[in-house]
Amino acid sequence: MENVSIVVLLLFGITFLAILSNKYKFPFPIALVLAGLLISLIPNLPPIMLKPEVVFLIFLPPLLYAAAWNTSWHDFKANLRPISLAAFGLVFFTTGLVGWIAHEFIPELTWAEAFLLGAIISPPDAVAATSVTKGLGLHPRIITILEGESLMNDASGLIAYKYALAAILTGVFSLSEASWQFVLVVGAGIVVGLIVGGLMYLVHKYFVCDANIEVALTIITPFASYLLAESFHVSGVLAVVSTGLFLSYSSGDIFSHQSRIQAYAFWDVIIFVLNGLVFILIGLQLSIIIKDDTDLLLWILYGVGLSVFIFVIRLIWVIPSSALPRLLSAKIRQREYYSRKYWFVFTWAGMRGVVSMAAALALPLTMPDGSAFQNRDLIVFLTFCVIIFSLVFQGLSLPWLIKVLKLPKHSILAEEHGIRLELVNNSISHIEENLSFMDADLLSKIKSKYEIRFNRLQSTTLPTNYFHKQLDSKSSEEIQEKIAENIFNQFVKSQIDLIEVERNHLKKLHKKGNTNEEVLRKLEKELDLEEARLRMELYED
């Protein structure tokens, strides 16, 4: 019961912080971490342990699955080279250099322990990358690379962690064996994920016809993929990511409209809760990590120095790995969006998170011979410092960096406008070619719906330089106001206002007892779905 009470209190705190975060435009993950730190400083508070098995079995599969689901397979495939270089090459590069610098400047650490520390803190976190960069207007290619890297690098980081820990516990390490095992673990993990994805595709398409069951299966799927892969001792992380990418790409073929509405609503809540718990639990670890015999000031200096060094390592890797392919290939220069300013954005956005914390806390307390794991507390503390530094300092300063670099805020409004116009034109063509047998009056009414949409889109004032080139005579705020006042938005907003009129009258009928409850709920749902559809059409950035 005590654990249940703690979870309920944390959920209440998370919800309250989300309200404040939205109101004051403060990054929600950072607010949670800072709140956790402050709570940890309260005297005589019972410690709240972030258990590694809970992270790896409860938190990680759904969070990775949701992130993979929201990643475009086409964009992921188009950027597979930079994603792979960052997810694998950068992780091992960071592990090696962190191991060297940690051994040189932290006398307490042996070579094996230093490389273990490097493996723990080398992979940036998928949840942190997605949460902190949201709404910053970064170019889609940069977002895809950042999210793709953070989806895949947990696998390489955890594999490096496994072999570094084995080297400490057994005193034996074979590079050739580790390399072969890495290829096997990665490849087999992807295969397991695709097999699970294929099976779930068949189940959804041919056997399930109930929205509630479909939503339940979407919850079970990431756990099934992860546990199956781990039972074969291959990468559960890559299995979940592969399953998510496969089913997301195929979702249009297997889900009904009702299933999609329910699933997205359900998953939005689940991910909000899990993200909130993850970040606040990271902050709450402070009281557990700091021991009475900790040389706090010296360890903090080690942690800050290590955080800065990781930042430098990332920049050292990013520059040649992004510039050299462009120098060697004309096709890459023509095909890929590129700006040197994004070197610094990509470097700054490499924030660590819950996987690193869980890996550090999962270190054994004793060696195989029964002796204590000498520097376990130091490794855990340094991991905590790196996570806090990257989340708080880098996370808070990332918007400032984007402003200093004068990066144009990317908007997809023009692309959305073009797709809407294409859909309307295609629908009108279909009506003219295939529905000519209908009664003329009925056909005219059907066609008029799409002609109205076409006219609204034609009347929409959407400048081609939207958010890319400021007009000399107009400020950014004035451009925003112009977009908000275009004819398309006026039409949509008037429809939303009319829906509210209908809803208010329905409420009056309900209060007077003049409507059946079942009819009321059906009409309410109909109005809610129509309003949701209309609000999706609004051109608001």
Protein Blocks (a to p, Z undefined) as FASTA:
>chain_A
ZZmmmmmmmmmmmmmmmmmmmmnopafklmmmmmmmmmmmpghiacddddfklmmmmmmm
mmmmmmmmmpcfklmmmmmmmmmmmmmmmmmmmmmmmmmmmmmmmmkbcfklmmmmmmmm
mpccfklmmmmmgonlpafklmmmmmmmmmmmmmmmmmmmmmmmmmmmnopacfklmmmm
mmmmmmmmmmmmmmmmmmmmmmmmmmgccfklmmmmmmmmmmmmmmmmmmnopafklmmm
mmmmmmmmmmmmmpcfklmmmmmmmmmmmmmmmmmmmmmmmmmmmmmmpcfklcfklmmm
mmmmmmmmmmmmmmmmmmmmmmmmmmmpmklmmmpgcdfklmmmmmmmmccdfklmmmmm
mpcfbdfkopacfklmmmmmmmmmmmmmmmmmmmmmmmmmmmmnopacddfklmmmmmmm
mmmmmmmmmmmmmmmmpcfklmmmmmmmmmmmmmmmmmpccdfkgokaccfkbcfklmmm
mmmmmmklmmmmmmmmmmmmmmmmmmmmmmnopacfklmmmmmmmmmmmmmmmmmmpccZ
Z
